[in-house]
Each structure stands twice: as structure tokens, then as C-alpha cells.
Amino acid sequence: MIRERQVGCLELTEHFIDRIDKHDGDLNAVVVRDFDAARSAARAADAALAGGVVAGPLHGVPITIKESYDVAGLPTTWGNPALASTRAASDAEAVAALRGAGAIVLGKTNVPLNLGDFQSYNAIYGATSNPWDRARTPGGSSGGAAAALAAGLSALELGSDIGGSIRVPAHFCGVYGHKPSWPIVPPQGHALPGMIAGPDLGVCGPLARTADDLALALGVLARPEPLDRRGWRVALPEPRQTALRDFRVALWPEDLLCPVSREISDRVASVGEALARQGARVSDSARPAFDAARAHEAYQALVNVEISALLSDEEYARVAAAVAALAPGDTSRRAQLMRSAAMSHRDWLRLNHEREQRRYVWRAFFEQWDVLICPVYATPAFPHDHGPVGRRTLDVDGVARPYHESMFWTGLPIASYLPATAFPTGLSTQGLPIGLQAIGAEGDDCTTLELARLLERELGGFQPPPGY
């Protein structure tokens, strides 16, 4: 519409600002606002277009950015009061890529403290609500991002994912989200102060209201990290298939390691049936040939190692002392998490070797199958719960389950660096969105995105929440 002069860049920017002013008081999604700068950038974009200059595929498109990214001149706090006074000196690499493609940054969206929750609330900005039901969470840690998109406050979002932080909010809010193959989107500028090395597991990626927008954004974002650019480039292969009838699809609808609500597992099955009707080859029994329980245990350990880097020296010393006091035979979840947080480099290298073996198993699996479809989370969006994390549980069809148990599903692609696209499939009986994820082989991001695009036509794609 911008290219064809159906709408001006400033006109569109004002449209989104008006929607934020109208709707965000109830949602609290866009917690950092930079409207004056956005208006200036929009005027410049209109002037450039009038002169025949197009900056890129996002020329004049207003977007928002997850608060944990550096955006020049704006705070980057990760929801942590200790960082409340910080201001970024420059844009993160991914933000710079989006701006370079012509995007206009309206502001930043809410996150949980240190990005460590399936909800999005903190002591600086407060809590963000789900536009489908404001008594429920939009997810985390890219919860403000998904809520803003679903409510029509932004055209595109930049999130991040180490434990489902893109895919869970996309599922909860009924939008699309893509966790890219690691490490095709540079993470520099998405870190706490002083940390410039890329993470072992976490990735940067887009959220959007359509699969096409996800693919467009990934095309802008995918590039080597700064130190690699002299000799490397990112060249993702084309989709393996371009018609639903040609896809080979494995389904993983449920697992005793993380029980899901009947509606979630039934939705995996119904999507499989829709694919089969189109001629796709579908199996609900095909699995990669590894021990899923051990794979999840290793993933949790690798995540804990990465998170432990955020601890202060004093906090780390306390964890190390507690580990030393553990009984040798203590294999409780608490003991395992504590040991991984204080893991030696020697033990990490052994765990990484095990991970490499599992990556080869996934490769063999994806020689037979194009994608694997499975749940993102055990339930649709749940009510706000800001009580002590250790006391929280999740209601799964009337049964109280461990709060963090759904990391089984979100972790499947993360530890092995696989791409995963979250896509909406319609509503639950309670009127809440249900999203699923399509996991692909390393580097096959375009394949999972293409399947999501084709299913968008079949299943209906994004729908706006009532009132928005």
C-alpha cells in the first residue's frame, strides 16, 4: 500500500499511534514509546519515496521491538529494576537490519524479569494482558510483542527465544512466530550490559500476523554475526515442498513427559487430517531415534548453564556451595538444575558432544520427513499468576502439572539448533487461540515457513480478538 501510494508512511504511523493510545491502556504491551522519533522517520520515509528512493522491503512500515533489544536512546532493562536507568548507545544488530530495510520503530514491548517467565510482568513496567482475555497472560518472554500484534498496535515484531519465548506468546495470542535455526540472526545488542558474545541456545526472530510477513522479516534479519561477515554469508535453501500434497509430515500430538490438554493434542491430530486430505504423507508415530527424556534433561542443563551467566558472583557462589552440599545420590529436579547451573567446562563439553550426536539423529529423521508438528505449550493462555515461581502449577484438564513442564515441547528444536514456526489453528472451546509449531531440519527455515503459509489458507490464519 505504501509503494502504491494507497497510504503514506506518516499516515500509517499515526494510525498505529492512535491504536496504541486507544487500546494499550488495558493491555500494557507497548511500554516504551518513541512516537516523536517515529513521526520524524515517517516524514523522511515519505520524502524519500516521493524522490523515488525505497530503503527496502519494510520502507515506512511501523514496528515495535521487544524491550530486551538495544534501540538507540531508549532504555534496555530486561524488566530488571537494577537496569532502569540504562539507555542504549546504538541499535542492536537485528534492529539495525530492520531499520535498514526501512522499518519505523514506534517503541518497545514488555517482557518478564530477565526474560525468565512464560508471563510478561516486571517491577518497572507492570503486567501485560492478553487481548483475547485480559485476565490471562499473553505469554513470555515476548509477551508484549505478541499482545501488540494481536491487538493491531504494530505491524511486525522482533522477539527472542531460548525456552519458547517467541512461540509460546504466538500460541497464546493467535499470531505467527518463528524461532530461526541457530545462529542465522545476529544476537549482538540483545544481551545484558557487557555481554557481546552470541548465546549457545537463544535466537532472535520475528513475530507477525501472517506467515508471509514472517518470511519477509527473516529475509531481512538473516545474516552472519559481525565478526563472521568477511568470509561468511547466510543462504537459506528454498522450501523442500511448495504444495501441501507433497509434504511429509510427522505428528507428535502428546507425550507422557509433558501431558497436554485434550484440545491441544486433538488439534495436532486435526491439522494432520487436514494435511492428509490434501494428499500429504502423515504419520503420528514417526519419531527421531533418541531418548526424549534424556534429550529434555540435557536441554534443561544447557539452558541453566546459559542462564547462570546472568548470576552475580555472590549468587553463583551460593549456588556452588549448595551444590557441594548435595547428597551424591540426589537426582531430584532441583538438584539437577543446581548442578547444571554450576557446571564445569569439562562437563559442558561432554554435554555438547552428546548434543552433537543428537543433531545427527535429527538430520537422519529429516531425511525421511519434511517437518514435525507438535504442541507449543500444554494449554491455551492461562490466567495471570504472579505468585512465587516455585509454588506455581498449570491446570491441564483439571490436573495440576509443574509450571515449567511445557519446556519439553519448546525445547525440542532449541537444543539441536532447529527452526520452528508457530502458527495459529483456530480457537479453543473457551474462545482462546491454539497455536502449534512446525519443526524442520537445521537451515530449513523456509520449509517450516512455507508449510505455515500454505496452512494459513487451509486453516484461516490470524483473526483479530473481539474488540480490537
C-alpha positions in Angstrom: 0.0 0.0 0.0 2.9 2.3 0.8 4.6 1.6 -2.5 1.4 2.1 -4.5 0.7 5.4 -2.6 -2.5 4.0 -1.1 -1.3 5.2 2.3 1.5 7.5 3.5 4.2 6.4 5.9 3.3 9.2 8.3 -0.4 8.4 7.9 0.2 4.8 8.8 2.4 5.7 11.7 -0.3 7.9 13.1 -2.8 5.1 12.6 -0.7 2.8 14.8 -0.1 5.5 17.4 -3.8 6.1 17.6 -4.4 2.4 18.2 -1.8 2.3 20.9 -3.4 5.4 22.6 -6.9 3.7 22.3 -6.1 0.2 23.3 -2.9 -0.1 25.2 -4.1 1.3 28.4 -5.9 -2.0 29.1 -3.1 -4.2 27.6 0.2 -2.5 28.7 2.0 -4.0 25.8 4.0 -1.1 24.3 5.8 0.0 27.5 8.5 2.2 25.9 7.2 4.8 23.3 9.2 6.8 20.9 6.4 8.4 18.9 8.2 11.7 18.0 11.1 10.0 16.6 8.8 7.6 14.7 6.9 10.6 13.2 10.2 12.1 12.1 11.3 8.9 10.5 7.9 8.5 8.8 8.2 12.0 7.3 11.7 11.2 6.0 10.3 7.9 4.5 7.5 9.8 2.7 10.1 12.3 1.3 12.4 9.5 0.2 9.5 7.7 -1.6 8.5 10.9 -3.3 12.0 11.1 -4.7 11.9 7.5 -5.9 14.1 6.1 -3.1 12.9 2.9 -1.4 15.0 1.9 1.6 14.0 -1.8 1.5 11.0 -4.2 1.8 9.9 -2.6 5.0 10.0 1.0 3.8 7.8 3.1 6.1 6.3 0.2 8.0 5.8 0.9 11.7 7.0 -1.8 14.0 7.7 -2.5 17.7 10.7 -4.2 19.3 11.0 -6.4 22.4 12.3 -4.4 25.3 15.4 -6.5 25.7 16.9 -5.3 22.4 19.0 -2.2 22.3 17.3 0.7 20.5 19.5 3.8 20.4 18.4 6.3 23.0 15.8 4.0 24.7 16.1 2.0 27.9 17.1 -1.6 27.8 16.2 -3.1 31.2 15.1 -6.7 30.7 12.5 -5.7 33.3 15.2 -5.5 35.9 14.9 -2.5 38.3 18.7 -2.5 38.6 18.9 -1.5 34.9 16.1 1.0 35.0 18.4 4.0 34.2 20.2 2.4 31.3 20.0 3.9 27.8 21.3 2.1 24.7 24.0 3.9 22.8 23.2 2.2 19.5 20.8 -0.2 17.8 21.1 -4.0 18.2 22.3 -5.8 15.0 18.7 -7.1 14.3 17.2 -3.7 15.0 19.7 -2.1 12.6 18.8 -4.6 10.0 15.1 -3.8 10.3 15.7 -0.1 10.2 18.0 -0.6 7.2 15.1 -2.3 5.4 13.0 0.9 6.0 11.1 0.0 9.2 10.0 2.7 11.6 10.3 1.9 15.3 7.3 3.0 17.4 8.7 1.8 20.7 9.4 -1.3 22.7 7.2 -4.1 24.2 7.0 -5.7 27.6 9.0 -8.7 29.0 9.3 -10.6 32.3 12.1 -10.0 34.7 15.3 -11.1 32.9 13.2 -12.8 30.2 12.7 -15.7 32.6 8.9 -16.5 32.6 6.0 -17.7 30.5 4.3 -14.4 31.5 5.3 -10.8 30.9 5.4 -8.6 34.0 8.1 -6.8 36.0 8.5 -4.1 38.6 9.4 -1.4 36.1 6.6 -1.7 33.6 3.9 -3.8 35.3 2.0 -6.7 33.7 0.9 -7.2 30.1 -2.5 -8.8 29.4 -3.7 -11.0 26.6 -6.1 -9.2 24.2 -8.2 -12.3 23.9 -8.9 -12.3 27.7 -7.3 -9.6 29.8 -7.4 -11.9 32.9 -4.9 -14.1 31.1 -1.2 -13.8 30.2 -0.1 -13.1 26.6 2.9 -15.4 27.4 6.6 -14.7 27.8 9.1 -13.6 27.3 8.0 -11.9 24.1 4.5 -11.4 25.6 4.3 -7.7 24.9 5.3 -8.3 21.3 2.5 -10.9 20.7 -0.1 -8.9 22.5 0.7 -5.8 20.5 0.5 -7.7 17.2 -2.8 -9.4 18.1 -4.3 -6.1 19.1 -3.2 -4.3 15.9 -0.8 -2.0 17.7 2.2 -2.8 15.5 2.8 -4.3 12.0 5.7 -6.5 12.9 7.7 -7.5 16.0 11.2 -8.6 16.9 11.4 -11.2 19.6 13.8 -13.8 21.0 13.6 -17.4 22.1 15.6 -19.8 24.3 12.7 -21.6 26.1 9.8 -20.8 23.8 9.8 -17.0 24.2 8.6 -16.4 20.6 6.5 -19.5 20.1 4.5 -19.5 23.4 3.3 -15.9 23.1 2.4 -16.5 19.4 0.4 -19.5 20.5 -1.3 -17.7 23.4 -2.2 -14.6 21.3 -3.1 -16.3 18.0 -0.2 -14.8 15.9 2.7 -16.3 14.0 6.3 -16.6 15.4 9.5 -18.1 14.0 12.4 -19.4 16.0 15.2 -19.5 13.4 17.9 -22.0 13.0 20.8 -21.1 15.3 22.7 -18.7 14.7 21.4 -17.2 11.4 20.2 -13.9 13.1 23.0 -12.0 14.9 22.2 -11.5 18.6 24.6 -8.6 19.3 22.7 -5.9 21.2 20.3 -8.4 22.7 22.2 -9.0 25.9 22.8 -7.6 29.4 25.5 -4.9 29.6 29.0 -6.1 28.8 27.9 -9.3 27.1 28.7 -9.3 23.4 29.3 -13.0 22.5 26.3 -14.8 21.0 24.5 -17.3 23.2 24.7 -21.0 22.9 21.0 -21.6 22.5 19.0 -18.4 22.3 18.0 -16.9 19.0 16.5 -13.7 17.7 13.4 -13.9 15.4 10.2 -12.3 14.2 6.6 -12.4 15.2 3.8 -11.3 12.7 0.2 -11.7 11.8 0.9 -13.7 8.6 3.4 -16.3 7.5 4.4 -14.1 4.6 5.4 -11.3 7.0 7.5 -13.8 9.0 9.3 -14.9 5.9 9.8 -11.3 4.7 11.2 -10.3 8.1 13.5 -13.4 8.3 14.9 -12.4 4.9 15.9 -9.1 6.3 17.2 -10.4 9.6 19.3 -13.4 8.4 22.9 -12.5 8.2 26.2 -13.5 9.7 27.4 -12.1 13.0 29.7 -9.1 12.7 32.9 -11.0 13.2 31.9 -13.6 10.6 30.9 -11.2 7.8 34.2 -11.1 6.0 34.1 -14.7 5.0 30.5 -16.0 5.5 27.0 -15.4 4.3 23.6 -16.8 5.0 22.0 -18.5 2.1 18.9 -20.5 3.3 17.7 -23.2 0.9 14.3 -22.9 -0.8 11.4 -24.8 0.7 11.5 -28.5 0.2 7.9 -28.5 -0.9 5.5 -25.9 -2.3 2.2 -27.7 -2.1 0.6 -29.4 0.8 0.1 -32.6 -1.1 3.9 -33.1 -1.4 4.8 -32.6 2.3 5.9 -35.5 4.5 4.6 -34.6 8.0 5.3 -36.3 11.3 2.9 -35.6 14.2 3.9 -35.7 17.9 0.5 -34.8 19.5 1.2 -35.8 23.1 3.9 -37.3 25.4 3.9 -38.6 28.9 6.9 -36.4 29.6 4.6 -33.4 29.3 0.9 -34.1 29.1 -1.1 -31.6 27.1 -4.8 -30.7 27.2 -7.1 -32.9 25.1 -7.9 -29.9 22.9 -4.2 -29.3 22.1 -3.5 -33.0 21.2 -6.7 -33.1 19.2 -5.7 -30.0 17.3 -2.4 -31.6 16.3 -4.5 -34.6 15.0 -7.0 -32.4 13.2 -4.2 -30.5 11.4 -2.7 -33.8 10.4 -6.1 -34.9 9.0 -6.4 -31.6 7.0 -2.9 -32.3 5.6 -3.8 -35.9 4.7 -7.0 -34.7 2.9 -4.7 -32.5 0.7 -2.6 -35.6 -0.1 0.3 -35.1 2.3 2.0 -38.2 3.8 1.3 -38.0 7.5 2.4 -40.2 10.4 1.6 -39.9 14.1 4.2 -42.5 15.2 7.4 -41.3 13.5 9.9 -40.0 16.0 13.6 -39.2 15.9 15.6 -42.1 17.3 16.8 -40.8 20.6 15.7 -40.9 24.3 13.3 -38.0 24.6 13.6 -37.9 28.4 17.4 -37.7 28.2 17.2 -35.1 25.4 15.0 -32.9 27.6 17.2 -33.3 30.6 20.3 -32.3 28.5 18.4 -29.3 27.1 17.4 -28.1 30.6 21.0 -28.4 31.7 22.3 -26.4 28.7 19.7 -23.7 29.4 20.7 -23.5 33.0 24.3 -23.1 32.1 23.5 -20.2 29.9 21.2 -18.6 32.5 23.8 -19.0 35.2 26.0 -16.5 33.3 23.5 -13.8 34.4 24.1 -14.5 38.1 26.2 -12.2 40.2 29.4 -13.6 41.7 27.7 -13.7 45.1 24.7 -15.6 43.7 26.9 -18.0 41.8 28.9 -18.7 44.9 25.7 -19.5 46.9 24.7 -22.0 44.1 28.1 -23.6 44.1 28.0 -24.0 47.9 24.6 -25.5 47.7 25.7 -28.0 45.0 28.7 -29.0 47.2 26.3 -29.8 50.0 24.0 -32.1 47.9 24.0 -35.8 48.6 25.7 -37.7 45.8 22.6 -39.7 45.1 20.2 -36.7 44.9 18.7 -36.8 41.4 15.8 -34.6 42.1 14.9 -31.9 39.6 16.1 -29.2 42.0 19.4 -31.0 42.4 19.8 -31.5 38.6 19.1 -27.8 37.9 21.5 -26.6 40.6 24.3 -28.9 39.4 23.8 -27.6 35.8 23.9 -24.0 36.9 27.4 -24.6 38.4 28.6 -27.0 35.7 32.3 -27.2 34.9 33.5 -26.6 31.4 34.6 -30.2 31.2 31.1 -31.4 31.9 29.7 -28.8 29.4 32.0 -30.2 26.7 30.7 -33.7 27.3 27.1 -32.5 27.2 27.8 -30.6 24.0 29.3 -33.8 22.5 26.0 -35.6 23.4 24.1 -32.8 21.8 26.1 -33.1 18.5 25.2 -36.8 18.4 21.5 -35.8 18.7 21.8 -33.3 15.9 22.9 -36.1 13.6 19.8 -38.2 14.7 17.6 -35.2 13.8 19.3 -35.0 10.4 18.6 -38.6 9.7 14.9 -38.1 10.8 14.5 -35.2 8.4 15.8 -37.2 5.5 12.5 -39.1 5.8 10.3 -36.2 6.9 10.0 -32.6 5.9 8.5 -31.3 9.1 7.4 -32.4 12.6 4.2 -30.8 14.0 3.7 -30.8 17.8 2.3 -28.6 20.6 4.0 -25.4 21.7 2.5 -25.5 25.2 0.3 -27.8 27.2 -2.7 -25.4 27.3 -4.0 -22.2 25.8 -3.2 -19.0 27.6 -3.6 -19.3 31.4 -4.7 -16.7 34.0 -2.2 -14.3 35.4 -0.2 -15.9 38.2 2.4 -13.7 39.8 2.9 -15.8 42.9 6.2 -17.4 43.9 7.5 -19.4 40.9 8.3 -22.5 43.0 4.6 -22.7 44.0 3.0 -22.2 40.6 1.3 -25.0 38.8 -0.5 -25.3 35.5 -4.0 -26.7 35.2 -4.1 -29.3 32.4 -7.6 -30.7 32.1 -8.1 -30.4 35.8 -4.7 -31.9 36.8 -2.1 -29.6 38.4 1.1 -30.0 36.5 4.6 -28.5 37.1 4.7 -24.8 35.9 7.8 -25.2 33.7 6.9 -28.7 32.3 6.0 -27.3 28.8 9.6 -26.6 28.2 9.7 -30.2 26.9 7.8 -29.0 23.8 9.6 -25.7 23.4 13.0 -27.3 24.0 12.7 -30.0 21.3 14.1 -27.7 18.5 16.2 -25.4 20.6 19.0 -27.7 21.9 19.6 -29.0 18.4 19.5 -25.6 16.7 16.4 -26.4 14.6 14.0 -23.9 13.1 10.4 -23.9 14.4 7.4 -21.9 13.1 4.4 -21.3 15.4 1.2 -20.9 13.6 -2.5 -20.3 14.7 -5.0 -23.1 14.1 -8.2 -21.5 15.4 -9.8 -21.1 18.8 -10.4 -23.4 21.8 -13.9 -24.1 23.3 -13.2 -21.2 25.6 -12.5 -18.9 22.7 -8.7 -18.8 23.2 -6.2 -19.2 20.4 -4.4 -22.5 19.9 -1.1 -22.5 18.0 1.1 -25.4 17.1 4.7 -25.5 15.9 6.3 -26.9 12.7 9.9 -28.0 13.3 12.3 -28.5 10.5 15.8 -29.6 9.8 18.7 -27.2 10.5 18.7 -24.5 7.9 15.3 -25.5 6.5 13.6 -22.3 7.9 11.9 -21.7 4.5 10.3 -25.1 4.7 8.6 -24.6 8.0 7.6 -21.1 7.0 6.2 -22.4 3.7 4.1 -25.0 5.5 2.7 -22.3 7.8 1.9 -20.2 4.8 0.1 -23.0 3.0 -1.8 -24.0 6.2 -2.8 -20.3 6.6 -5.1 -20.8 3.5 -6.4 -24.1 4.9 -7.0 -23.1 8.5 -7.8 -19.4 8.3 -4.7 -17.9 9.9 -4.8 -14.9 12.2 -8.0 -13.5 13.4 -8.3 -10.3 15.5 -9.5 -10.6 19.1 -13.0 -9.2 19.7 -12.9 -5.5 20.4 -9.6 -5.0 18.5 
